[in-house]
């Protein structure tokens, strides 16, 4: 296994998956605490519209996907907060609109779109040093934000009404964390794809909650679990020769079953 580290593409994949594992575990803890897993699914599929638009216009599909993700996330937040539309209905609308626009733009794009499968199902071996730099910057910003405003973020995650009564800037914190969630989703798509991304934001937290109840301990333990499962999935993919994204999710599910059984016996 160590001989694989002599290849640049494998080192890039390893560094990239570790960075994404850390950031998705931190964001996933916030998403699970706020019960926003369904919203993350809607944002994930809305990104497909941004990817299709990027290919159609001939510009960076990641940039347009981020715009679509942030716009759809803020749209769902605004509609649910203003109570004009129920949250589940807004998620369904964003989910369907994103996928429909993605299909439309992909079919209108002349020629074949070779990178589309990578965004749908993930292709970690295509990660470049530029991608790693982007992942590193995002992870550093996210960890800094969590360190500086940890208590207000936790308060908003668990009880927005209580946070508002205490005078915390609930709207600002929710907006910032929603944008960070949307960006994390777009960055993670390149690794595990649209189809499997929700697992990265929920399975490690489900395993951590078996043994922890505090936000910070769940975040730390889910980060360790996420990194371990992602690295294990990457190395297994080199042995079995199957897509890494599928193995990462399967490793997480297997670990969840084992921890559930052990936790039940305890």
N, C-alpha and C positions, 0 to 999 in steps of 0.2 A: 504493500500500500504506500509506503514512504517513497517508493520510486516514482509515483505519480506526481509528487511535488516538484519534480524537475521540469514539468511542463508548465508553461506560462498560463495556458487556458485553464488548467486545473487549479493552479494557485489563485487565479482570479475568481474562479467559481467558489473556492473554499472561503476566501475573504469576503466575497459578496454575500454568500449564504449566511455567514456568521453575522454580518452587519444587519442584514434584513431580519434574521431570527431575533436579534436583540430589539430592533425597533418595532417589529410586529408584535412581540410579546408585551412590550410596554404599552403600545396603543391598544392591543387586544384586551389588556386588563381594564383600561378605561372604557372600552366598548362594552365589555361584559358587565362591568359595574353599572353602567348607564342603560343596560339592556338595549344596546343599539346594534346587535348582531344582524338583525334583519335589514337595518339601514345600510350597514356595510355591504350586504349582498346587493342591495339596489344600486349603491355607488359603484360596486365592482362591475355590474353589467351595464351601467350607464357609460362606463369608460369605453365600452366597445364602440359606441357612437363617436367618441373622440378619436379613437384609433382609425376608424373608417374615414372620418373627415380629414385626418392628417394624410392618409394615403391618397385621398382624392385630390387634395390641394397640393400635394407634393412637398409637404413640410414635415417636421418632426412629429410622428404620431404620439410620442410620449408627452410633448407639450400640449397638444390638443386634448389628449386624454386627461391630463391634469386639469385643464380648463373645464372639461365636461364634469369631472369628478367633483371639483370644488363647487361648481355651479349647481349640480344636482344635490350635493350634500347640504349646501346653504338653502336651497329651495325647499327641501324636505323639512329642515329645521324651521324655516320661516312659516311654512304652511301649518306644521303641527303646533307651533307656538301661537300663531294667530287664531288657531282653531277654525280656520276656514275649511280645511279638509282633514279628515282623519289620517293619522300617521301611516297606518297600514295601506290606506288607499293612495297616499302620496308616494309611498315606496313602490307600490305596484305600477303606478303611472311612470315613474322615473325608470324603473327596471325595463318595462316594455318599450318606452320611447328610446332608450339608449340602444337596446338590441336592434330595434327596427331601423333606426338611423344608421347603425353600424352596417347592417346587411345592405341597406340602400347604397351607401357610399362605396362599400367594397365592390358591389356589382357595377357601379358607375365608373369605377377606376379602370382605366384601360390597362390591359395586360394582366399578368399574374402577380398576386401579392405574396411574395415568398415568406415574409416574416409574420404573416397572420397566424399561422399555427403556433409560433413561438409565444405569441401573446395569449392565445386561447388555452394552450396546454403547458406553456413554460418551456424554456430552453436555457438552462443555467450555464451551459458551456459557451454561450455566445457573449458572456459578460466581458466587458472591456475595462481598461483602467479608468476611462472616463466615467463609466457607470459606477465603478467602485468609489471614485471621488465624490460623485453625487450621493451615493448611499452613506458615505462617511460624513459628509456635511449635514445631511438630514438627520442622521443618528445623533450627531453632536448637538444640533439645535434642539432636538426632542429631549435628550437627557438634560440639557441645560434648562429648558423650560420646566421639566418635571422637578428639578432640584430647586429652582427659584420659586415656583408657585405650586409646590406640592400640596399643601394643606387646602388652599382654595380650590384646586382641581379636584381633590378628593371630596370636598364638601359639595361641589356642584355635581359630581358623578353620582353621589348617593342621595342627595336631597336638594333639589334646586330651590324649593320654596324656603327651606331653612337657610340656605346660603343667601337668598335675596333678603330675608329678614335681618340677617347679620350684616347687611350692607355690602356684600361682595358683588363685584361686577359680573353677574351671572351670564348676561348676554355676550360680553366680551370673551369670557373664558370658554363658553360653549362654542362660540364662533371660531376661536383660535384652535381648539381641540378638534372641531369638525374639519377644519382645513388641514390640520396635521394628519388626521385619519384619512382624508381623501388622498393626500400626497403619498402616504404610506401604502395605500392600496395600489396606486399607480406604479410605484417603485417595485412592489412585490409581484405584480403581474408578470414581469419579465422572468421571474424565478419559477413560480408555480403555476402561472396561467390564471385566466379568469375562472375556469371551471373549478379549481381547487383552492382558491385563495381564502375563502371563508374559514377553512380548516386551520389556517395559520393564525387566525385571529381569535379562535375559540377553544381549540383542543388543548393547547398547553395550559390555559386557564382552568379548564375543567379538571385536568389532572392536579393542578396546584390546589384547587379548592377542596380536594379530598383531605388534605393535611393542614391547610391554612385557612384563616378567616379574615385576617387583616389585609388591607389593600397592599401595603408595601411588601409583606411577605409573599403574597400571591404573585405580585409583579416580579419579585426577585426569583422565586422558584419557577414560575412559568418561563422566565428568560433562560434559566439554566436548562429546563426541559426542552424548550424550543431549539436552543443551540445544539444540544445533544442529539435530538431527533433529526435535525437538518443535516448535521455532519454525518450521522449514521446513514441517512438516506442517500447522501452524495456518494459515500464510499461503497454502499451496496449497489448503487447504479453502475459503478464501474465493474462490478463482479458479474451482475446478472444481465447487464446491457439492456436496461429498460429506462424509460424517462425518469429522471431524478424526482420530478414533482410528484409523481404517483407514489414512489417509494417513501418520500418524506411523509406524505399523508398516511400511508399504510403503517409506517413505523409509529407515528403518533397514535393511531387507532389501536395498534397492538399494545403500546405502552399504557394507553388509557384503560384497556381491558385488564391488563395485569395489575395496575395500581388500584382499579376498582375492586378486583378480587381480593388483593392484599388488604385494602382498607376495610372491606366488608368483614373479613376474618378478624381484623383487629377490633 
